[in-house]
């Protein structure tokens, strides 16, 4: 798996975009080509555990409780801190294994492309490991969404990596932002407090709409599936916003690649 490269420019895009003007748009239900799906995922760093040759650390887990069938799963951490904590525990509990592996940052797009390319070649699945604090913040939002849709036959426990998005206005369209280049984007945040800051700015600009704002949560896994399946040109407007921790990581890469700055 390749290491992270050319990600420093992402920070400037994120910063300038989130200072843009606000609009609302409906996201109905064109599926994006794989390359465009990967482009949406590329700005997001994730953290894998690999050996010296770059092969991921794989665990064999049962497909279902009480079922003898198993699957080979490689964990993909959304948080570098969580990945480092896992490696520290592994070194304590299994020093031989722990000292033979390392944390390797890669683009989320690389994980997506690797899984797509290996679907028919290797029996290997990737499991995204979310930040538990964000899962806890997602749970009440998820329960509220289910209560608004009383016919929803869905698990009451939120599953997956949470992404937070806002809806606004009487038609509850997705809250979009328009940076200086004039392209409207729908930001999905990995951290709820980042979205809340954007919502607070929107309320300041549109105080008459302050009571018409709803924060919802979707899973990263579900969003990727939507990008692959659905037929809606507005999918091109989706932008994933890295967490604050990830932005700090990207900034450290930029500084290391430009030591004179």
N, C-alpha and C positions, 0 to 999 in steps of 0.2 A: 504494500500500500504506500502510495506516495505521501511525502510530508507536505505540509502547507506551504504554498508559494503564492506570491502575487496577491496577497489579501490586504495589504496595507491600504490600498485605495478604497476598500470597502468602508472604512471608517468615515471618510469624507462624504461618501454618498449617504450613509445613514444619518450623519449629523445634519447635512443640508436639507435632506428630505423631510425630516421630522419638524423642521421649522417652517414648512410651507403652509399654504392656506388649506382650509378644511372644506370638504364637500361631502355629499352622501351619494351612494350608488347602490343599485340592486345587483346582487350576484346570483343570477339564475342558475338553472341546472342545465366551443370547439375543443375536444380533448387536446392537450398540448403534446407535441412530439417529445420523445424522451430527452432530447437535447435541451428543449426549453424547460422541461421539468427540472433537469439537472441545474440549469442556470438559476432557477429560483432557489435551489438548495445550496448553491456554491458558496455564498457568503457566510454560511454557518459552520463554525468549527465544532468538531466532535472529537472524542478522545477514546482511543482503542488500546487494548492491552495486547502486545505482540511479542514474539521472540526476536532474536537478533536478526533473523532473516525476513522479518516482516509478516510472518504468518500469525493470524489472530489466535488468542487464547480461546479455546473452545470448551464448552461444558456440554455434557450429554444430559438432557432433561426429558422427563416423560411428557408425551403429548397431552395426556389427560390423566387426572388422578385415577388410580386403579387400572390404568391401561398399560400394557407391556410395551407399546410402541414408544420409541424415543426419537428425539431430534437433536442435532448438533447446533448449538447456539453460541454466537459470539456477542458479547456485550459491547454496546456502544454508549459511552457516557456523554450526556449533554453538558456536564460540568467537569472542568479540569480538577477542581478540588475533590469532587466525589471519586474521580478516577485515581487520584493520588492516594486518597484515603483507602480505597480498595487495595491498591498495591501495597500499602503499608501493612494492612491486615494480612494480606497473603504472605508477605515476607515473615511475619510473626508466626502464622499458623502452618505455613509450608515453606520454610526458608529455601529449600532446593529449587522449588518451582518459582517462588517469588523473586529470587535473585537471578533468574534466567529470562525474565520478561521485563518489558518497559512500557511506559505510556507514550503512545505515538499520536500526535494530532493530525487529523485529516479533515478534508472538507466533507460535509454531509452529502454533497453530490457524488463524491468518490464511493461512499458506502452504497448509495442508490445505484450507481453504475455497476459496481462490483456485483451486487445482488442480481441486477438485471442480466448481466453477462454470464453469471454462473448458475442461472436458474436450472438449466438442463445438464450441468456438468458436475456440480458438487452438492452434496447434501449438507448445506450450511445455511442457517438463517441468522439474521442479525436482530438483536433485541435492543431497542433504545431504552436507556435507563434515565428517567427524568429526575429533576431536582425535586426531592420530596416536599420541600416547602411550597413549591408551585402547585404540586398535586393537591395539597391540603387547601390552598386558596381556590383551586378549580372546583373542588367538590361541591360547595354550596351553590356556585353558579350553575353547575351541571344539574343539581337537583331542582333548581328554579326553572331551568329550561325544560326538564321533563314534566314539571307540574303545569307549565304553560301548554304543553302538548300532551293532553291526558291520554291520548291513544298510543303514545310512543311505547313500543315494546322493547325497551332498552335496559341495559344493566344500570341500576341505580348507583353503582360505584364507578367513578370515572376511571377509564382505562387509557393508558398511553401517556405520551408527552403532551402536556397542555399548551395550547396556543390561545392567547386572549385577543379578542377583537371587539370593536364597538359598533353598535348600530345607533342611528340618530334620526330625528325628524318624524313626522307623522306616519310616513310609510316604512319606517324602520329600515332604511337602506344602510348599507355598510358605510361607516365613517371613513372617508378617504382624505388623503392629503395631496396637495399639488405643489411640488417644489418649483424652483425658478425655471426649469425647462418646460413647465406647463403640462407634464404628463401626470394624470391622476393615478394614485397608487392606493391600494388597500393594505394597510400594515397589520400584520399578525405578530404579536409579541410573545416571547418566551417568558417574560416576567410581567405579572399583573401590575406592579407599581409603575412600570414604564408606560403601559397603556393608560393608567390612571392620570399620569402627568399630562398626556396628550388630551384626555377627556377634559381635564381641568382647564387647559388652554382653550379648548373648543367652547366650554361654558363661558369663559371670559369674552370670547369673540361673539358668541351667539347666546346671550343670557335668556332670550325668549324660548330657546330650545333645551334649556337645562333639565327640564322634567321629562324630556323625550329621549333620553340616552339609556341604552341597555348594554351592559358588558356581557359577552357570551364567551364560551370556551369550546374549542374543538380540539381533537387530537392531531398531532403532527402526522401520525400514520394515516388517519382518515383524510387529512388534507392532501397528502401525497396521492392517495387513491382517487380523490376527486380530480386532481390535476391529470391523472392518467385516463380517467373514464369519461368525464362530463364534457358536454359540448357547449361551451359558453365563452365568447371572446373576452368577457370581463375577467376570466382567470389570468389573463396577461397582466392584470393590474395588481396581482397579489405580490406582496413583498414581505419576506420574513425578516424581522428585526432581531439581531443577536442580543443576548442577555448582556447586562452590564459586565459580568465576569468575562464573557466572550469578547466584548469590545475591548476590555483591558488587555486580554490576551493578544488580540489583533494589533493593538497599539504597541505592545512589547515587540511583536514581530517587525512592525514598521521601524521602530527605533533601532532594533538590531540590524536591520538591513540598510539603515541610513545612519550610521553612528555619528556622523558629523552634525545631525540635526538635534 
